[in-house]
Amino acid sequence: MYTRFAQRRVEEALSDTPVVLIVGPRRCCKTTLARNLEQAGRRYITLDDQTTLESAQSDPGGFIRGLDLAIIDEIQRVPELLLAVKKTVDEDDRPGRFLLTGSANVMTLPRVADSLAGRIETIQMLPLARAEIDGQTPSFLERLFEGKLQSQPGAVVGDELVRLVLLGGFPEAIRRDNERRRQDWLRSYLSSILTRDLRDIADIARMIELPKFVQLLAEHSGQLVNHSQLGSGVKVSYKTGQRYVGLLEQVFLIATVQPWFTNGLKRIVKTPKLHFLDSGLLAAVRGLTFDRVKADRAAFGAVLESFVFSEVLKLLTSSDLRLTPYHFRDGDMREVDMVLEQDDGMIVGIEVKASATVRAGDFAGLKVLEKVCGDRFAYGVVLYDGADVVPFGDRLAAAPLSCLWR
């Protein structure tokens, strides 16, 4: 049993908020976490049960009426229940009345989000972070903003790092020692999401296009989003390609990252960037095995960048820092893979490098960011396949990738 970063957030929210919603991909243990927080008198209901599902669909108000303390699993299957929940918490707004889980982000539906404003707290839960797998209490984000990253005795490097990244974070995949069997599970998982969960949130007439569309996205993970190019790859329009990306975000297969920009820069790229949220799933879709990556390391960089992006998102759940992730690229193609902006305006930059060697040129994007931000720039780091922290200036350094979880 893994201790999840989200547990503390959920416990805090239940103490002062009427409705708490845990959202994240299927099989990331949302239900396990919710049931671990079960208390006397709290009823557990799953909408994956067909009889329960039909009852909720036929009369959402009647289904909710009379419930006092409840866990409702997979709420996205009947989003109308959220309006019924609103009605009952308007009448009785005691904290912790409803603990909900969802494998699709129903809060992106305007009617639902508006109706529950001020009554609900949403907590995102992704597949396991490396620190959760290792039982570590991470402090990477805090140390990064303080500029106090440390060298890593016994750092995870080389082949061990490749294996770890290709593993991903889904518990059922991690439990499989055989790489082929692990990728079989991940492909089956993806097929289930595309044929089942998407039907809960959207009417997609041509589902046959989606597996190929996901493959296209996998080839573009870590790159700027081009909806026209993606749509044309499966012979659909720009708008349809854009819609598919949005739907895959809703079921937590991918995420798009907005660009960071400022008026101080006249030439800047303002296009979002795309990442898969699980590196194991990304590797499975791209057909990347350990032997393939070892023979040709070129394909590893994009998977590693998406791994780091996902790990940072998971660390945000464990941290008390209030951070917003972005990416940065200027008109001269100098870029920073990830920019984190604190609520007080302080900035850190993270560049990801699959190599064991770091050169001064690898800091080009970070130096542009440092210059533009001035005193707001706290620190910039190139995470690399090594064990030592190597300074490249007062507020710049190369640091081991395993700083993320150690």
Buried (B, 14 or more C-beta within 10 A) or exposed (E): EBEBBBBEBBEEBBEEBBBBBBBBBBBBBBBEBBBEBEEEEBEEBBBEEEEBBEBBBEEBEEBBEEBEBBBBBBBBBBBBBBBBBBEBBEEEEEEBBBBBBBBBBBBBBEEBBEBBEEBBBBBBBBBBBBBBBBEEEBBBBEBBBEBEBEEBEEBBBEEEBBBBBBBBBBBBBBEBEEBEEBBBBBBEBBEEBBEEBBEBBBEBEEEEBBBEBBBBBBEBBBBBBBBEEBBBBBEBEBEBBBBBBBBBBBBBBBBBBBBBBEEEBEEBBEBBBBBBBBBBBBBBBBEBBBEBBEEEBEBBBBBBBBBBBBBBBBBBBBBEBEBEBBBBBBEEEBBBBBBBBBEEEBBBBBBBBBBEEBEEEBBBBBBBBBEBBEEBBBBBBBBBBBBEBBEBEEBBBBBBBBBBBB
